[in-house]
């Protein structure tokens, strides 16, 4: 059959209209035969709203692509070419509980870092591996594009426990590129080359080349003068410790503020939680507003209000990634993929987030110069935390979970960790059943 079968798991996400916009924008290079939207019962209503908006968007652009809605994942996966995974295990309520529990025990409450990142991974990885197992039987040649957080850990779990072809994607490198493009006065991120390396939400831009020149020092100087183009719109402006970036000689991603400014971030989160609410609570209100907009029967395009969410650009990048694989574009994108020696000091079979050439055979990671010893040790420490978290998610072993958490620099140790871990496991009884199996 002509055209591609695209499956979106977690289709009730407020980001899906951007994904559809990306497909429409690439209609001449990325032919889609049918779209399958998949969600669970809790997401049925949102999926129906998204499906209605999707059909209006397709119709407005003269595309006759059938859109199917289903709660039957296996029906959707049969014969798929690309599977986009963007589900949130436990929905926003689980994210909010992660944030609140972390803050209760005087720790940073964040979706992908620290205790919250651990809980999110343990809810998500078993579901992701079930999806991968179903793909092995129903669409073994398909690509699984993982946007589900924590993207790096979920991608690595699939790499290590499945034969499915997979690649992970995050919007943070894209936001960094967009910021640099704005600083350079260009709208095309392909006018320059940004080299990225590290782990998901723990990456560094090692170099930025523009017109044959390494302009990284110029960007650093710009940031140190108070003009940081790399901060996403959903993050309140902040300044790095004076002289830090210049000394590093490379650009940290915004998530490094949790590690380099931990107490400042904790105090900020505590203040926000007492005011307008945790980030999860703010997002929940924003999502309600978005879906009220999506319900409008006259709306037939992605609304600008979607930019208020933290994941802007990722869906468009996902479409570019699918098109690059399908068309063997051999362009550079920044993805989560198997290390294969790209970053020295990290095992080959681990997932890293690194600039890669995207081919029909998937991403080919580009080797980067060795990191300074202190940064490499940080990356290795975080990778060990990720590996132990993945093992805990797969086995339900509480002691493995403790070993991973205790080395994370955002986690408090001692009795407070034991209490916090117990509460996370108990609160997530429905979503982390392996931790409750006594056999």
VOPAGU-2260 file (C-alpha; in pm, 1 decimal, decimal comma):
REM VOPAGU-2260
SITE   aa  ch    i         X         Y         Z
SITE  UNK   A    0       0,0       0,0       0,0
SITE  UNK   A    1     113,9     352,5     -72,7
SITE  UNK   A    2     189,0     582,3     214,3
SITE  UNK   A    3     276,5     530,1     576,8
SITE  UNK   A    4      77,1     418,4     876,1
SITE  UNK   A    5     149,8     647,2    1170,0
SITE  UNK   A    6      47,0     553,6    1523,3
SITE  UNK   A    7      40,7     805,5    1809,1
SITE  UNK   A    8      30,9     652,6    2157,2
SITE  UNK   A    9     -85,1     904,1    2414,4
SITE  UNK   A   10    -277,0    1089,4    2145,0
SITE  UNK   A   11    -482,1    1278,1    2404,9
SITE  UNK   A   12    -173,5    1489,9    2477,0
SITE  UNK   A   13    -212,5    1863,0    2424,7
SITE  UNK   A   14     101,7    1846,9    2206,4
SITE  UNK   A   15     -61,1    1633,2    1935,3
SITE  UNK   A   16    -184,2    1928,7    1722,5
SITE  UNK   A   17     178,8    2032,3    1671,5
SITE  UNK   A   18     257,2    1677,8    1558,4
SITE  UNK   A   19     -27,3    1699,0    1307,5
SITE  UNK   A   20      91,0    2038,6    1188,0
SITE  UNK   A   21     434,5    1887,7    1124,8
SITE  UNK   A   22     285,1    1602,8     920,6
SITE  UNK   A   23      77,3    1847,5     715,7
SITE  UNK   A   24     380,1    2071,9     656,2
SITE  UNK   A   25     574,4    1774,5     516,3
SITE  UNK   A   26     295,2    1622,0     306,5
SITE  UNK   A   27     503,8    1633,8     -12,7
SITE  UNK   A   28     798,6    1445,1     134,8
SITE  UNK   A   29     632,2    1228,8     398,2
SITE  UNK   A   30     323,9    1054,0     256,3
SITE  UNK   A   31      82,0     936,4     523,1
SITE  UNK   A   32    -176,0     668,1     442,9
SITE  UNK   A   33    -356,4     663,8     775,1
SITE  UNK   A   34    -329,5     807,0    1124,7
SITE  UNK   A   35    -410,0     604,2    1435,3
SITE  UNK   A   36    -467,8     782,9    1763,7
SITE  UNK   A   37    -433,3     563,6    2071,7
SITE  UNK   A   38    -496,8     634,5    2437,7
SITE  UNK   A   39    -635,0     474,0    2752,8
SITE  UNK   A   40    -984,1     508,7    2898,0
SITE  UNK   A   41    -875,2     804,8    3112,4
SITE  UNK   A   42    -767,6     987,1    2796,2
SITE  UNK   A   43   -1065,1     893,8    2576,7
SITE  UNK   A   44   -1235,0    1236,8    2590,0
SITE  UNK   A   45    -916,1    1428,8    2516,7
SITE  UNK   A   46    -831,4    1192,1    2231,6
SITE  UNK   A   47   -1174,6    1252,2    2077,6
SITE  UNK   A   48   -1120,2    1628,7    2095,0
SITE  UNK   A   49    -774,6    1590,6    1935,2
SITE  UNK   A   50    -918,8    1365,7    1663,9
SITE  UNK   A   51   -1180,2    1625,9    1575,2
SITE  UNK   A   52    -919,8    1901,0    1552,8
SITE  UNK   A   53    -688,9    1674,5    1349,6
SITE  UNK   A   54    -961,7    1604,6    1092,9
SITE  UNK   A   55   -1034,7    1976,1    1059,2
SITE  UNK   A   56    -664,9    2053,3    1013,9
SITE  UNK   A   57    -629,3    1785,5     746,2
SITE  UNK   A   58    -942,3    1898,5     565,3
SITE  UNK   A   59    -831,8    2262,7     568,0
SITE  UNK   A   60    -509,4    2157,0     396,7
SITE  UNK   A   61    -680,6    1937,0     139,2
SITE  UNK   A   62    -555,1    1608,3     280,7
SITE  UNK   A   63    -778,3    1303,6     269,3
SITE  UNK   A   64    -609,7    1098,1     542,7
SITE  UNK   A   65    -835,8     875,5     754,4
SITE  UNK   A   66    -799,6     927,8    1130,0
SITE  UNK   A   67    -877,6     634,2    1358,2
SITE  UNK   A   68    -932,4     656,7    1734,7
SITE  UNK   A   69    -891,6     350,0    1951,0
SITE  UNK   A   70    -822,2     222,7    2300,7
SITE  UNK   A   71    -698,2    -102,7    2143,3
SITE  UNK   A   72    -324,0     -49,4    2108,3
SITE  UNK   A   73    -261,3    -378,7    1931,7
SITE  UNK   A   74    -518,1    -300,4    1664,2
SITE  UNK   A   75    -342,7      28,6    1598,2
SITE  UNK   A   76       9,5    -117,3    1593,9
SITE  UNK   A   77     -57,4    -387,1    1334,1
SITE  UNK   A   78     141,7    -300,0    1022,8
SITE  UNK   A   79     257,3      40,4    1151,4
SITE  UNK   A   80     555,8     217,9     995,5
SITE  UNK   A   81     621,3     476,2    1267,3
SITE  UNK   A   82     501,1     470,6    1627,6
SITE  UNK   A   83     515,0     796,2    1823,6
SITE  UNK   A   84     512,8     735,7    2197,6
SITE  UNK   A   85     411,0    1040,4    2402,8
SITE  UNK   A   86     204,8     895,8    2687,5
SITE  UNK   A   87     220,0    1004,1    3051,2
SITE  UNK   A   88     180,7     709,7    3289,5
SITE  UNK   A   89     -42,7     820,2    3574,6
SITE  UNK   A   90    -143,9    1136,7    3385,6
SITE  UNK   A   91     -73,6    1480,9    3528,3
SITE  UNK   A   92    -198,0    1375,6    3871,2
SITE  UNK   A   93     106,0    1148,3    3907,4
SITE  UNK   A   94     340,8    1429,5    3807,6
SITE  UNK   A   95     183,1    1659,5    4064,1
SITE  UNK   A   96     215,3    1396,3    4337,3
SITE  UNK   A   97     584,8    1348,7    4246,6
SITE  UNK   A   98     641,4    1721,6    4283,7
SITE  UNK   A   99     450,0    1747,1    4611,3
SITE  UNK   A  100     611,8    1439,6    4769,9
SITE  UNK   A  101     960,3    1563,0    4676,5
SITE  UNK   A  102     897,9    1907,3    4824,8
SITE  UNK   A  103     749,6    1749,1    5137,2
SITE  UNK   A  104    1087,7    1585,9    5200,8
SITE  UNK   A  105    1284,5    1904,5    5120,2
SITE  UNK   A  106    1392,8    1788,4    4776,0
SITE  UNK   A  107    1351,2    1943,6    4432,5
SITE  UNK   A  108    1016,1    1842,2    4282,8
SITE  UNK   A  109    1063,8    1802,9    3909,5
SITE  UNK   A  110     922,4    1578,1    3638,7
SITE  UNK   A  111    1245,9    1424,5    3507,9
SITE  UNK   A  112    1506,7    1495,8    3774,7
SITE  UNK   A  113    1569,4    1360,8    4121,7
SITE  UNK   A  114    1294,0    1172,4    4303,6
SITE  UNK   A  115    1028,9    1281,5    4051,8
SITE  UNK   A  116    1235,7    1156,9    3759,2
SITE  UNK   A  117    1284,3     823,8    3934,2
SITE  UNK   A  118     910,6     782,3    4002,2
SITE  UNK   A  119     821,9     883,5    3647,7
SITE  UNK   A  120    1066,6     631,3    3504,3
SITE  UNK   A  121     937,2     348,5    3723,8
SITE  UNK   A  122     578,8     413,1    3614,4
SITE  UNK   A  123     669,0     453,0    3249,5
SITE  UNK   A  124     935,4     197,3    3159,8
SITE  UNK   A  125     720,0    -116,2    3213,6
SITE  UNK   A  126     450,6      30,6    2985,6
SITE  UNK   A  127     708,6     128,5    2723,5
SITE  UNK   A  128     849,2    -224,4    2723,5
SITE  UNK   A  129     499,2    -369,5    2675,1
SITE  UNK   A  130     454,4    -143,9    2372,9
SITE  UNK   A  131     793,2    -255,0    2238,2
SITE  UNK   A  132     701,7    -624,2    2287,5
SITE  UNK   A  133     376,0    -570,6    2097,3
SITE  UNK   A  134     567,4    -397,7    1817,5
SITE  UNK   A  135     807,4    -691,8    1789,1
SITE  UNK   A  136     506,8    -907,4    1695,3
SITE  UNK   A  137     278,8    -664,4    1511,5
SITE  UNK   A  138     514,0    -423,9    1328,6
SITE  UNK   A  139     871,9    -550,1    1369,1
SITE  UNK   A  140    1006,3    -318,9    1096,0
SITE  UNK   A  141     854,3      -3,2    1243,7
SITE  UNK   A  142    1046,1     274,1    1415,3
SITE  UNK   A  143     949,4     365,8    1770,7
SITE  UNK   A  144    1003,2     735,4    1832,4
SITE  UNK   A  145    1001,0     796,5    2205,3
SITE  UNK   A  146     907,1    1141,2    2334,6
SITE  UNK   A  147     776,6    1002,7    2664,1
SITE  UNK   A  148     964,3    1139,0    2966,0
SITE  UNK   A  149    1213,5    1068,1    3105,1
SITE  UNK   A  150    1311,8    1019,1    2742,5
SITE  UNK   A  151    1670,1     903,5    2791,5
SITE  UNK   A  152    1588,8     633,6    3047,6
SITE  UNK   A  153    1285,5     509,1    2854,6
SITE  UNK   A  154    1488,8     491,4    2533,4
SITE  UNK   A  155    1771,6     304,0    2706,6
SITE  UNK   A  156    1529,0      54,0    2858,7
SITE  UNK   A  157    1397,6     -24,5    2509,7
SITE  UNK   A  158    1750,2     -48,1    2366,9
SITE  UNK   A  159    1852,3    -297,4    2636,3
SITE  UNK   A  160    1532,0    -502,1    2665,4
SITE  UNK   A  161    1386,6    -505,1    2313,5
SITE  UNK   A  162    1481,0    -560,0    1950,0
SITE  UNK   A  163    1260,7    -271,3    1832,7
SITE  UNK   A  164    1428,2       5,3    1635,0
SITE  UNK   A  165    1400,9     308,0    1860,6
SITE  UNK   A  166    1520,4     664,8    1894,1
SITE  UNK   A  167    1438,9     917,4    2165,3
SITE  UNK   A  168    1370,1    1284,6    2115,4
SITE  UNK   A  169    1363,6    1589,0    2342,9
SITE  UNK   A  170    1279,8    1950,4    2265,8
SITE  UNK   A  171    1558,7    2100,0    2479,3
SITE  UNK   A  172    1826,3    2090,4    2202,9
SITE  UNK   A  173    1573,3    2239,6    1960,6
SITE  UNK   A  174    1496,0    2524,0    2203,0
SITE  UNK   A  175    1870,1    2584,9    2238,0
SITE  UNK   A  176    1902,6    2594,4    1858,0
SITE  UNK   A  177    1607,8    2832,5    1824,5
SITE  UNK   A  178    1762,5    3060,7    2084,8
SITE  UNK   A  179    2097,4    3069,1    1907,4
SITE  UNK   A  180    1921,5    3132,7    1574,7
SITE  UNK   A  181    1745,0    3431,4    1729,7
SITE  UNK   A  182    2075,3    3565,2    1858,0
SITE  UNK   A  183    2222,5    3532,6    1508,2
SITE  UNK   A  184    1919,5    3694,2    1345,9
SITE  UNK   A  185    1823,4    3391,2    1139,0
SITE  UNK   A  186    1508,6    3178,2    1137,9
SITE  UNK   A  187    1683,6    2873,5     992,2
SITE  UNK   A  188    1856,0    2650,7    1247,1
SITE  UNK   A  189    2043,8    2491,7     957,5
SITE  UNK   A  190    2241,4    2814,0     904,9
SITE  UNK   A  191    2475,8    2700,4    1181,9
SITE  UNK   A  192    2590,8    2375,0    1340,2
SITE  UNK   A  193    2542,1    2305,7    1710,2
SITE  UNK   A  194    2719,0    2000,1    1851,1
SITE  UNK   A  195    2542,1    1847,3    2149,2
SITE  UNK   A  196    2651,5    1568,9    2383,5
SITE  UNK   A  197    2550,0    1430,7    2721,9
SITE  UNK   A  198    2239,0    1267,6    2864,5
SITE  UNK   A  199    1875,4    1363,3    2829,2
SITE  UNK   A  200    1821,0    1683,2    3031,3
SITE  UNK   A  201    2193,5    1678,8    3107,6
SITE  UNK   A  202    2342,7    1792,6    2777,4
SITE  UNK   A  203    2604,6    2045,6    2679,8
SITE  UNK   A  204    2643,9    2230,5    2350,7
SITE  UNK   A  205    3012,7    2165,8    2297,5
SITE  UNK   A  206    3048,0    2391,1    1994,0
SITE  UNK   A  207    2846,7    2621,5    1770,6
SITE  UNK   A  208    2990,2    2684,4    1424,0
SITE  UNK   A  209    2865,7    2967,8    1204,1
SITE  UNK   A  210    3011,3    3067,8     866,6
SITE  UNK   A  211    3320,7    2859,8     930,2
SITE  UNK   A  212    3388,3    3002,6    1276,2
SITE  UNK   A  213    3340,9    2857,5    1624,3
SITE  UNK   A  214    3117,0    3121,8    1784,4
SITE  UNK   A  215    3074,7    2941,6    2118,2
SITE  UNK   A  216    3281,9    3208,3    2301,5
SITE  UNK   A  217    3058,5    3481,9    2154,1
SITE  UNK   A  218    2744,2    3306,4    2278,8
SITE  UNK   A  219    2900,8    3257,8    2622,1
SITE  UNK   A  220    2986,7    3628,2    2634,7
SITE  UNK   A  221    2629,0    3712,6    2538,7
SITE  UNK   A  222    2490,3    3491,8    2816,5
SITE  UNK   A  223    2727,3    3634,8    3076,6
SITE  UNK   A  224    2599,9    3983,0    2987,5
SITE  UNK   A  225    2251,9    3872,3    3090,2
SITE  UNK   A  226    2112,4    3777,7    2749,9
SITE  UNK   A  227    2056,6    3402,6    2762,4
SITE  UNK   A  228    1885,1    3284,6    2441,9
SITE  UNK   A  229    1873,4    2919,8    2553,5
SITE  UNK   A  230    1609,0    2945,2    2827,2
SITE  UNK   A  231    1264,4    2806,9    2728,0
SITE  UNK   A  232     962,8    3036,4    2753,9
SITE  UNK   A  233     811,3    2833,5    3036,9
SITE  UNK   A  234    1115,0    2881,8    3263,5
SITE  UNK   A  235    1147,6    3204,7    3466,3
SITE  UNK   A  236    1464,8    3396,0    3369,7
SITE  UNK   A  237    1772,2    3311,9    3577,5
SITE  UNK   A  238    2146,5    3381,1    3572,3
SITE  UNK   A  239    2420,5    3121,2    3597,3
SITE  UNK   A  240    2684,3    3171,6    3868,6
SITE  UNK   A  241    2919,8    3445,4    3749,2
SITE  UNK   A  242    3204,2    3319,7    3533,0
SITE  UNK   A  243    3083,3    2957,9    3538,5
SITE  UNK   A  244    3001,7    2916,6    3170,5
SITE  UNK   A  245    3312,8    3101,2    3056,8
SITE  UNK   A  246    3521,4    2863,7    3265,6
SITE  UNK   A  247    3334,0    2561,6    3128,3
SITE  UNK   A  248    3387,9    2674,2    2770,7
SITE  UNK   A  249    3061,2    2512,7    2663,4
SITE  UNK   A  250    2689,9    2575,2    2698,3
SITE  UNK   A  251    2493,0    2386,1    2964,9
SITE  UNK   A  252    2126,8    2317,6    2899,7
SITE  UNK   A  253    1866,3    2489,8    3120,1
SITE  UNK   A  254    1815,0    2171,5    3327,1
SITE  UNK   A  255    2165,3    2203,2    3467,4
SITE  UNK   A  256    2032,1    2475,9    3694,3
SITE  UNK   A  257    1890,6    2197,8    3913,8
SITE  UNK   A  258    2245,3    2072,6    3972,4
SITE  UNK   A  259    2449,9    2394,2    3967,4
SITE  UNK   A  260    2194,4    2603,1    4160,4
SITE  UNK   A  261    2013,0    2334,2    4359,7
SITE  UNK   A  262    1917,9    2530,7    4670,7
SITE  UNK   A  263    1806,0    2831,4    4464,8
SITE  UNK   A  264    1581,4    2607,5    4255,1
SITE  UNK   A  265    1440,2    2431,2    4560,1
SITE  UNK   A  266    1350,0    2762,8    4723,0
SITE  UNK   A  267    1190,6    2883,1    4399,0
SITE  UNK   A  268     983,1    2564,7    4365,2
SITE  UNK   A  269     875,9    2586,0    4728,3
SITE  UNK   A  270     760,6    2943,2    4676,3
SITE  UNK   A  271     573,9    2852,7    4357,6
SITE  UNK   A  272     404,9    2555,2    4524,2
SITE  UNK   A  273     273,1    2784,3    4797,9
SITE  UNK   A  274     153,6    3033,3    4536,5
SITE  UNK   A  275      20,7    2942,2    4192,5
SITE  UNK   A  276     112,6    2576,9    4242,1
SITE  UNK   A  277     376,9    2330,1    4127,2
SITE  UNK   A  278     465,5    2318,1    3759,1
SITE  UNK   A  279     238,3    2014,9    3717,6
SITE  UNK   A  280     -53,5    2206,2    3867,5
SITE  UNK   A  281      12,9    2503,0    3639,1
SITE  UNK   A  282      29,8    2270,3    3337,7
SITE  UNK   A  283    -298,8    2108,3    3439,9
SITE  UNK   A  284    -472,8    2446,4    3429,2
SITE  UNK   A  285    -304,6    2531,2    3100,2
SITE  UNK   A  286    -415,4    2200,1    2950,3
SITE  UNK   A  287    -775,2    2270,1    3050,8
SITE  UNK   A  288    -755,4    2604,4    2870,4
SITE  UNK   A  289    -599,3    2439,5    2564,0
SITE  UNK   A  290    -866,0    2171,7    2537,7
SITE  UNK   A  291   -1137,3    2436,2    2568,6
SITE  UNK   A  292    -972,9    2599,3    2264,8
SITE  UNK   A  293    -936,9    2265,4    2082,3
SITE  UNK   A  294   -1311,9    2201,6    2120,7
SITE  UNK   A  295   -1393,5    2500,9    1902,3
SITE  UNK   A  296   -1550,9    2351,0    1584,9
SITE  UNK   A  297   -1412,2    2641,5    1380,7
SITE  UNK   A  298   -1051,9    2582,3    1489,7
SITE  UNK   A  299    -850,8    2411,8    1213,9
SITE  UNK   A  300    -490,5    2490,3    1305,4
SITE  UNK   A  301    -250,9    2462,6    1597,3
SITE  UNK   A  302    -332,7    2748,2    1836,3
SITE  UNK   A  303     -57,6    2984,8    1949,0
SITE  UNK   A  304    -155,4    2916,7    2311,1
SITE  UNK   A  305      19,5    2578,6    2284,6
SITE  UNK   A  306     353,8    2761,0    2308,3
SITE  UNK   A  307     283,4    2812,3    2679,2
SITE  UNK   A  308     354,9    2446,7    2740,4
SITE  UNK   A  309     715,4    2348,0    2800,1
SITE  UNK   A  310     744,3    2105,7    2508,6
SITE  UNK   A  311     704,4    2340,6    2215,9
SITE  UNK   A  312     893,6    2239,2    1898,5
SITE  UNK   A  313     937,0    1874,7    1996,3
SITE  UNK   A  314     648,2    1752,3    1782,0
SITE  UNK   A  315     771,8    1936,0    1475,6
SITE  UNK   A  316    1117,2    1791,2    1540,5
SITE  UNK   A  317     954,1    1447,4    1562,8
SITE  UNK   A  318     806,1    1489,0    1216,4
SITE  UNK   A  319    1141,8    1600,5    1080,3
SITE  UNK   A  320    1300,7    1293,3    1240,7
SITE  UNK   A  321    1045,7    1058,7    1080,1
SITE  UNK   A  322    1091,1    1227,1     743,3
SITE  UNK   A  323    1469,9    1212,3     775,4
SITE  UNK   A  324    1456,8     835,8     838,7
SITE  UNK   A  325    1200,9     775,5     562,8
SITE  UNK   A  326    1387,9     989,6     307,8
SITE  UNK   A  327    1740,7     900,0     420,4
SITE  UNK   A  328    1810,1    1273,4     457,3
SITE  UNK   A  329    2141,6    1235,1     639,2
SITE  UNK   A  330    2089,4    1557,8     830,2
SITE  UNK   A  331    2219,1    1630,8    1179,4
SITE  UNK   A  332    1967,7    1609,0    1464,2
SITE  UNK   A  333    2015,6    1576,3    1839,6
SITE  UNK   A  334    1861,5    1252,0    1961,7
SITE  UNK   A  335    1873,1     987,2    2231,9
SITE  UNK   A  336    2039,0     682,9    2083,0
SITE  UNK   A  337    2288,6     405,8    2155,4
SITE  UNK   A  338    2624,9     559,5    2246,7
SITE  UNK   A  339    2846,4     333,1    2035,5
SITE  UNK   A  340    3159,8     519,9    2140,7
SITE  UNK   A  341    3033,3     871,7    2069,2
SITE  UNK   A  342    3103,6     985,8    2426,1
SITE  UNK   A  343    3422,8     847,2    2576,4
SITE  UNK   A  344    3375,7     702,3    2924,6
SITE  UNK   A  345    3015,1     591,1    2869,9
SITE  UNK   A  346    2929,8     228,0    2784,5
SITE  UNK   A  347    2842,6     161,2    2420,3
SITE  UNK   A  348    2499,3      13,0    2498,1
SITE  UNK   A  349    2381,0     311,9    2702,2
SITE  UNK   A  350    2153,4     580,3    2564,2
SITE  UNK   A  351    2310,0     922,1    2525,0
SITE  UNK   A  352    2174,2    1244,7    2379,1
SITE  UNK   A  353    2410,9    1339,9    2104,0
SITE  UNK   A  354    2425,4    1505,5    1762,6
SITE  UNK   A  355    2367,7    1233,2    1504,3
SITE  UNK   A  356    2335,5    1191,4    1131,7
SITE  UNK   A  357    1982,6    1065,4    1061,3
SITE  UNK   A  358    1970,0     797,6     791,7
SITE  UNK   A  359    1727,8     532,3     673,7
SITE  UNK   A  360    1917,8     298,5     906,3
SITE  UNK   A  361    1852,6     532,2    1197,0
SITE  UNK   A  362    2080,1     772,6    1386,9
SITE  UNK   A  363    2456,6     751,9    1350,3
SITE  UNK   A  364    2596,1     931,7    1658,8
SITE  UNK   A  365    2881,6    1172,9    1601,7
SITE  UNK   A  366    3192,2    1136,0    1815,7
SITE  UNK   A  367    3270,9    1432,1    2041,7
SITE  UNK   A  368    3597,2    1538,9    2198,8
SITE  UNK   A  369    3649,4    1406,2    2553,2
SITE  UNK   A  370    3474,1    1596,8    2829,7
SITE  UNK   A  371    3678,6    1762,2    3105,3
SITE  UNK   A  372    3726,1    1516,8    3392,9
SITE  UNK   A  373    3481,7    1687,1    3629,6
SITE  UNK   A  374    3201,1    1701,3    3372,7
SITE  UNK   A  375    3265,7    1341,4    3265,8
SITE  UNK   A  376    3237,4    1229,7    3629,7
SITE  UNK   A  377    2903,4    1411,6    3656,8
SITE  UNK   A  378    2776,2    1244,2    3340,8
SITE  UNK   A  379    2897,6     903,1    3458,9
SITE  UNK   A  380    2729,2     953,8    3796,5
SITE  UNK   A  381    2399,1    1048,1    3631,8
SITE  UNK   A  382    2428,9     755,7    3391,5
SITE  UNK   A  383    2476,6     517,3    3685,1
SITE  UNK   A  384    2165,3     666,4    3847,4
SITE  UNK   A  385    1977,0     608,2    3520,7
SITE  UNK   A  386    2098,7     248,8    3486,1
SITE  UNK   A  387    1998,9     160,8    3841,7
SITE  UNK   A  388    1661,2     331,9    3798,6
SITE  UNK   A  389    1595,7     130,3    3482,4
SITE  UNK   A  390    1691,7    -190,1    3663,4
SITE  UNK   A  391    1460,7     -99,1    3952,4
SITE  UNK   A  392    1174,9     -21,9    3712,3
SITE  UNK   A  393    1215,5    -359,0    3540,8
SITE  UNK   A  394    1260,6    -567,1    3857,7
SITE  UNK   A  395    1066,1    -375,5    4122,0
SITE  UNK   A  396    1362,8    -410,4    4355,1
SITE  UNK   A  397    1342,7    -144,9    4626,3
SITE  UNK   A  398    1708,0    -184,5    4722,8
SITE  UNK   A  399    1820,2    -122,2    4365,2
SITE  UNK   A  400    1601,9     187,9    4365,5
SITE  UNK   A  401    1771,2     308,3    4685,5
SITE  UNK   A  402    2117,5     250,6    4536,6
SITE  UNK   A  403    2026,9     467,0    4238,8
SITE  UNK   A  404    1866,1     743,4    4439,1
SITE  UNK   A  405    2135,5     772,8    4704,9
SITE  UNK   A  406    2400,9     872,8    4448,6
SITE  UNK   A  407    2180,9    1134,0    4279,8
SITE  UNK   A  408    2300,4    1482,9    4386,8
SITE  UNK   A  409    1938,6    1604,7    4413,3
SITE  UNK   A  410    1843,3    1339,6    4669,6
SITE  UNK   A  411    1875,9    1357,6    5047,7
SITE  UNK   A  412    2003,7    1040,9    5216,6
SITE  UNK   A  413    1928,1     867,0    5542,6
SITE  UNK   A  414    1586,7     827,1    5704,3
SITE  UNK   A  415    1433,7    1096,7    5484,7
SITE  UNK   A  416    1516,3     897,9    5170,1
SITE  UNK   A  417    1368,0     578,3    5313,2
SITE  UNK   A  418    1046,6     763,9    5401,0
SITE  UNK   A  419    1025,8     942,8    5066,7
SITE  UNK   A  420    1086,1     621,0    4870,3
SITE  UNK   A  421     823,8     435,6    5074,1
SITE  UNK   A  422     570,5     710,7    5005,8
SITE  UNK   A  423     645,7     718,3    4632,2
SITE  UNK   A  424     607,0     340,3    4605,2
SITE  UNK   A  425     286,4     336,3    4807,0
SITE  UNK   A  426     135,1     635,1    4628,4
SITE  UNK   A  427     208,3     469,8    4292,2
SITE  UNK   A  428      75,8     126,4    4390,2
SITE  UNK   A  429    -145,9     120,2    4079,0
SITE  UNK   A  430     137,5     218,4    3842,5
SITE  UNK   A  431     434,4      41,2    4002,3
SITE  UNK   A  432     295,4    -305,1    4079,4
SITE  UNK   A  433     635,4    -475,3    4055,5
SITE  UNK   A  434     742,8    -302,2    4376,9
SITE  UNK   A  435     445,5    -459,4    4555,5
SITE  UNK   A  436     493,0    -818,3    4440,4
SITE  UNK   A  437     589,8   -1022,3    4745,6
SITE  UNK   A  438     656,6   -1349,3    4563,1
